[in-house]
Amino acid sequence: MHQINSQQADQATTAPPVDEVERVLPLGQLFTLGLQHVLVMYAGAVAVPLVVGGSLGLPKAQISYLISADLFCCGIVTLLQCLGIGRFAGIRLPVIMSVTFAAVMPMLAIGGNPELGLPGIFGATIAAGVISTLLVPLIGRLMPLFPTVVTGVVITSIGISIMQVGIDWMAGGKGNPEYGSPLYIGTSFLVLAFILLVTRFASGFFANISVLLGILFGFVIAIFMGEVSLTGLDEAAWFAPIVPFAFGWPTFDPISIATLTVIMLITFIESMGMFLALGDIVGHPATRGDIVRGLRVDGIGTIIGGIFNSFPHTSFSQNIGLVSVTGVASRWVCVMSGGILLAFGLIPKMSLMVASIPPFVLGGAGIVMFGMVLATGIRILARADYTGNRHNLFIVAISLGIGMIPTVSEHFFQRFPEALQPLLHSGILLATLSSVLLNLFFNGYQPDPSLQTRPLLVGPVRPGDPS
């Protein structure tokens, strides 16, 4: 008997540790933690269809449908990333997928062309997804083109470009006859102040949803101001399917496709950093195979997005930060999140309610969301070597300057060929091309063993930090 007990004790001692990534929590905990992930990413997820729909002057019903399609696709791609299907296994870590902010400005340029519109955006999204998926195996070989200084420029330029949208929101949104009203701007700053108070004095879950709480706070104020219209809410169905090509058959424009393909390659660089950081957080160091599988789902998710009336997809950084904060590494939590997102996408009443949020309410939140991207880029740039290599200063200065051209001078490229306008009006693309070429010119093609592919914060990240 003593020998048997000793053997049992030895077996208990040598038993492998529990894999937290594979741990299946009780259903109640899974739902609560999954809902928390959804709440953390919700404001950033719906921002892209709100920006695209609002900027293109779409009616509320169509914006509502874009939001529903967006949430529906986020759910599908999250499930694909966390569960996988056959060859498309995904990285199988706790990842939440959503549309990328990096594609907003190029998509607005594409959609603004009356010959393209939304079908042009969706066609470019599908084609860019196909091309980028085929290029995934080659991405690792391109990493030497993106040392720390280049990666920092790219992400900083994303923050600068998208910040223009947040500023327009604060003033009431483009096309608003009351644009710049002190009432709008004042409410935006109230929302911003509320978010800062929650961030400063709350903790845990409430701190992680400070942006969402700020939007709800501003929404209540807007209701009392009489600036919220819920017209159509009663008529909206409780359930409605998301159908492919709801806005018409996609239009495949070569320049638009090339533009969004470059955007996808940029998001691949960001995603690689997020996957590596997440692997460290959960104790599953990401291998090259893991990263290839994760990026392949980014590409497949973008194809799915284009088919179901959504946009290019990538992993969301704030949810990776949430994993670090909570210490919950189970991928099944994000599987639950994917199911919740699917359900949200099929409830039009919820989408219509979100579409009713006035732009100036989103303004204060936009400063936080888009500013987090800018701050992350600055943090990466701070790691570059400027003392031993003064050429890096030229790379940063010139590339960011070129990247700001579309933001500070809207008509700078107006006399260039119309076909090039989507490319030339993307400060992100201009800054990326400039930084890569200048880095090759000054520093040459030198694989950096300390290459930083982790551009995002690993510690606590506040909600609204878009990828």
HUVENJO-V400009 format. One record per residue. RES is the residue in one small letter. PHI is phi as a letter, one per 40 degrees, with the letter a starting at -180 (none if undefined). PSI is psi in degrees with one decimal (NA if undefined). NEAR is the number of other C-alpha atoms within 12 Angstrom. Layout:
{{RES PHI PSI NEAR} {RES PHI PSI NEAR}}
//
This chain:
{{m none -43.2 7} {h c -37.2 8} {q c -39.9 9} {i c -44.2 10} {n c -36.5 11} {s c -41.6 12} {q c -40.9 13} {q c -39.6 14} {a c -39.7 13} {d c -41.0 13} {q c -39.5 12} {a c -35.8 12} {t c -38.5 11} {t c 1.0 11} {a c 138.4 11} {p c 146.6 10} {p c 154.1 12} {v c 131.4 13} {d c 106.5 17} {e c -27.8 24} {v c -33.4 33} {e c -2.2 24} {r c 129.1 20} {v b 112.7 22} {l c 164.2 23} {p d 150.1 15} {l d -43.0 14} {g c -43.0 13} {q c -40.5 20} {l d -44.6 27} {f c -45.7 24} {t c -47.6 20} {l c -35.2 34} {g c -41.3 38} {l c -36.5 29} {q c -43.2 36} {h c -41.4 51} {v c -43.7 45} {l c -36.0 36} {v c -36.9 41} {m c -9.2 47} {y c -47.3 46} {a c -42.9 44} {g c -34.4 48} {a c -44.1 51} {v c -10.2 50} {a c -39.1 48} {v c -51.6 45} {p c -31.9 45} {l c -43.3 45} {v c -49.7 40} {v c -48.8 41} {g c -43.9 36} {g c -43.3 37} {s c -30.1 32} {l c 1.4 30} {g g 31.3 23} {l c 149.3 24} {p c 160.3 20} {k d -38.8 30} {a c -39.5 29} {q c -37.0 26} {i c -41.6 36} {s d -41.6 42} {y c -39.2 43} {l c -39.6 47} {i c -45.0 50} {s c -44.3 45} {a c -38.7 45} {d c -50.3 49} {l c -39.8 50} {f d -47.5 45} {c c -37.2 48} {c d -40.8 52} {g c -46.5 44} {i c -47.9 43} {v c -33.6 52} {t c -44.1 52} {l c -39.5 38} {l c -39.0 40} {q c -39.0 46} {c c -31.0 38} {l b -51.4 35} {g g 155.1 25} {i b 113.2 20} {g f -127.5 11} {r c -29.4 16} {f c 67.5 27} {a c -22.3 27} {g g 174.2 36} {i c -18.2 44} {r f 45.4 39} {l b 168.5 49} {p c 87.3 52} {v b 137.4 54} {i b 129.2 64} {m b 144.4 56} {s a 176.6 57} {v c 148.7 53} {t c 139.5 49} {f c -23.7 51} {a c -25.1 46} {a c -3.4 50} {v c -54.5 47} {m c -45.9 42} {p c -38.0 45} {m c -35.4 45} {l c -37.8 40} {a c -39.5 36} {i c -49.0 44} {g c -26.5 35} {g c -15.1 29} {n c 116.2 24} {p c -20.3 15} {e c -11.6 18} {l b -63.3 31} {g g -153.1 31} {l c -40.5 43} {p d -33.0 34} {g c -39.2 40} {i c -47.0 54} {f c -38.0 43} {g c -44.2 43} {a c -35.9 47} {t c -46.3 53} {i c -50.0 43} {a c -41.1 39} {a c -36.2 42} {g c -42.7 42} {v c -48.8 31} {i c -46.4 29} {s c -34.2 39} {t c -41.4 31} {l c -26.5 23} {l c -8.5 25} {v d -46.0 35} {p c -22.4 23} {l c -10.8 20} {i c -40.8 30} {g d -34.4 25} {r c -17.9 16} {l c -7.0 23} {m d -32.9 31} {p c -17.9 28} {l c -9.8 35} {f b 64.5 45} {p c -178.8 39} {t d -44.5 42} {v c -37.7 47} {v c -45.1 50} {t d -40.9 50} {g c -42.0 46} {v c -43.8 54} {v c -50.7 52} {i c -35.2 53} {t c -40.4 46} {s c -32.2 49} {i c -46.2 49} {g c -42.7 41} {i c -45.2 41} {s c -46.4 40} {i c -20.6 44} {m c -28.7 37} {q d -37.0 31} {v c -45.3 39} {g c -39.3 37} {i c -41.1 34} {d c -38.6 33} {w d -45.7 40} {m d -34.3 38} {a c -0.8 33} {g h -6.7 35} {g g 141.4 35} {k d 139.9 26} {g g -8.3 17} {n c 124.2 20} {p c -21.4 10} {e c 23.2 20} {y d 130.1 20} {g g 6.0 24} {s d 132.1 19} {p d -28.8 16} {l c -42.6 21} {y c -50.2 33} {i c -39.7 29} {g c -41.4 23} {t c -38.6 38} {s c -41.8 41} {f c -29.5 32} {l c -41.8 31} {v c -43.8 38} {l c -44.0 36} {a c -39.6 26} {f c -44.0 30} {i c -41.6 39} {l c -39.1 26} {l c -43.9 19} {v c -43.4 26} {t c -38.3 27} {r c -41.3 16} {f b -18.4 14} {a c 170.5 18} {s a 165.7 17} {g g -131.1 24} {f d -44.5 28} {f c -34.9 24} {a c -35.3 31} {n c -19.7 41} {i b 29.2 39} {s c -37.4 41} {v c -45.1 46} {l c -42.1 43} {l c -38.1 35} {g c -40.3 40} {i c -42.0 43} {l c -40.5 30} {f c -47.7 29} {g c -34.2 38} {f c -41.0 35} {v c -43.3 22} {i c -44.2 25} {a c -34.5 30} {i c -46.0 19} {f c -25.5 13} {m c -10.3 16} {g g 23.5 14} {e b 7.3 23} {v b 127.1 24} {s b 120.1 20} {l b 25.7 26} {t d 129.4 16} {g g -8.9 20} {l c -40.5 23} {d c -34.8 13} {e c -19.4 13} {a c 139.3 22} {a c 154.5 19} {w c -22.2 19} {f a 134.8 18} {a a 132.0 22} {p c 154.0 20} {i c 119.0 32} {v b 148.9 23} {p c 146.4 25} {f f 44.3 26} {a c -21.5 21} {f b 16.0 28} {g h 166.7 20} {w c 136.1 22} {p c 149.4 29} {t b 129.3 30} {f b 97.1 26} {d b 124.7 30} {p d -44.6 23} {i c -42.1 30} {s c -40.7 44} {i c -45.0 38} {a c -39.9 31} {t c -50.0 45} {l c -26.5 51} {t c -42.1 38} {v c -40.7 35} {i d -41.9 49} {m c -39.1 50} {l c -35.5 44} {i c -44.7 47} {t c -28.0 46} {f c -40.4 48} {i c -44.0 46} {e c -44.0 49} {s c -39.0 47} {m d -43.5 44} {g c -41.5 41} {m c -40.8 43} {f c -41.9 49} {l c -42.3 36} {a c -43.9 35} {l c -40.0 48} {g d -40.0 33} {d c -40.8 23} {i c -43.3 31} {v c 3.3 33} {g g 21.4 25} {h b 77.0 25} {p d 125.7 21} {a c 127.6 28} {t c 173.1 19} {r c -37.7 21} {g c -40.1 23} {d d -45.6 30} {i c -40.6 38} {v c -43.3 35} {r c -41.1 36} {g c -43.5 51} {l c -33.6 48} {r c -38.1 43} {v c -34.5 50} {d d -46.3 58} {g c -45.9 47} {i c -39.6 44} {g c -33.8 49} {t c -37.9 50} {i c -46.5 41} {i d -41.9 40} {g d -45.8 48} {g c -36.4 44} {i c -40.0 37} {f b 31.4 39} {n g 37.1 46} {s b -159.5 55} {f b -179.5 57} {p d 141.0 58} {h b 152.1 55} {t a 171.7 48} {s c 149.9 52} {f c 127.8 50} {s c -37.3 51} {q c -27.6 46} {n c -31.3 55} {i c -40.1 48} {g c -36.9 39} {l c -38.0 44} {v d -42.2 45} {s c -39.7 29} {v c -46.3 26} {t c -26.5 25} {g g 6.3 23} {v c 110.2 35} {a b -2.3 39} {s c 126.1 37} {r c -18.2 42} {w c -20.7 35} {v c -43.6 45} {c c -25.8 50} {v c -44.0 42} {m c -40.3 37} {s d -40.8 44} {g c -40.4 41} {g c -40.1 33} {i c -42.5 34} {l c -40.4 42} {l d -44.6 31} {a c -43.4 31} {f d -39.2 39} {g c -20.5 39} {l c 8.6 32} {i b 92.9 29} {p d -32.0 37} {k d -39.8 29} {m c -42.4 30} {s c -40.9 41} {l c -37.2 36} {m c -43.5 30} {v c -39.7 40} {a c -16.4 41} {s c -5.8 36} {i c 122.0 39} {p c 149.1 41} {p d -37.4 44} {f c -21.7 44} {v c -39.0 51} {l c -16.0 52} {g d -50.9 45} {g c -39.3 46} {a c -36.0 48} {g c -38.5 47} {i d -40.1 39} {v c -50.9 40} {m c -50.5 49} {f c -31.2 43} {g c -29.6 35} {m c -35.9 34} {v c -46.6 44} {l c -44.6 34} {a c -37.0 30} {t c -42.5 37} {g c -42.0 36} {i c -39.4 31} {r c -39.3 24} {i c -44.1 32} {l c -30.1 32} {a c -19.7 23} {r c -9.8 24} {a c 154.1 29} {d c 108.8 21} {y b -20.0 18} {t c -49.6 11} {g c -17.4 9} {n b 89.6 15} {r c -14.9 17} {h c -25.6 23} {n c -30.8 32} {l c -40.8 25} {f c -41.5 25} {i d -47.4 39} {v c -48.3 39} {a c -48.8 26} {i c -44.0 27} {s c -44.0 35} {l c -36.3 41} {g c -45.7 27} {i c -38.7 34} {g c -23.4 37} {m c -8.0 35} {i d -51.6 26} {p c -26.0 33} {t c -43.0 30} {v c -16.6 18} {s a 90.4 16} {e c -29.8 18} {h b 15.2 14} {f d -42.0 17} {f b 23.0 22} {q c -23.2 16} {r c 4.0 12} {f c 162.8 14} {p d 142.0 12} {e d -33.3 19} {a c -24.6 24} {l c -4.9 24} {q d -44.5 32} {p d -35.8 42} {l c -46.1 37} {l c -20.8 36} {h c 9.4 39} {s b 104.1 41} {g c -29.5 48} {i c -46.8 49} {l c -42.7 44} {l c -43.9 37} {a c -38.1 43} {t c -50.9 43} {l c -42.5 34} {s c -47.1 34} {s c -39.3 42} {v c -47.3 35} {l c -42.5 23} {l c -36.1 31} {n c -39.4 35} {l c -38.5 23} {f c -45.7 17} {f c -41.5 19} {n b -11.9 26} {g g 179.4 17} {y c 92.5 19} {q b 102.2 18} {p d 125.4 20} {d c 114.4 18} {p c -21.2 11} {s b 21.7 16} {l d 125.9 27} {q c 104.5 31} {t b 23.3 37} {r b 71.8 35} {p c -6.7 44} {l b 159.4 45} {l c 135.2 38} {v c -26.8 28} {g c -164.0 22} {p d 125.0 26} {v b 128.8 36} {r c 152.1 50} {p c 152.6 47} {g g 10.1 48} {d c 92.1 48} {p c 158.3 55} {s c NA 54}}
//
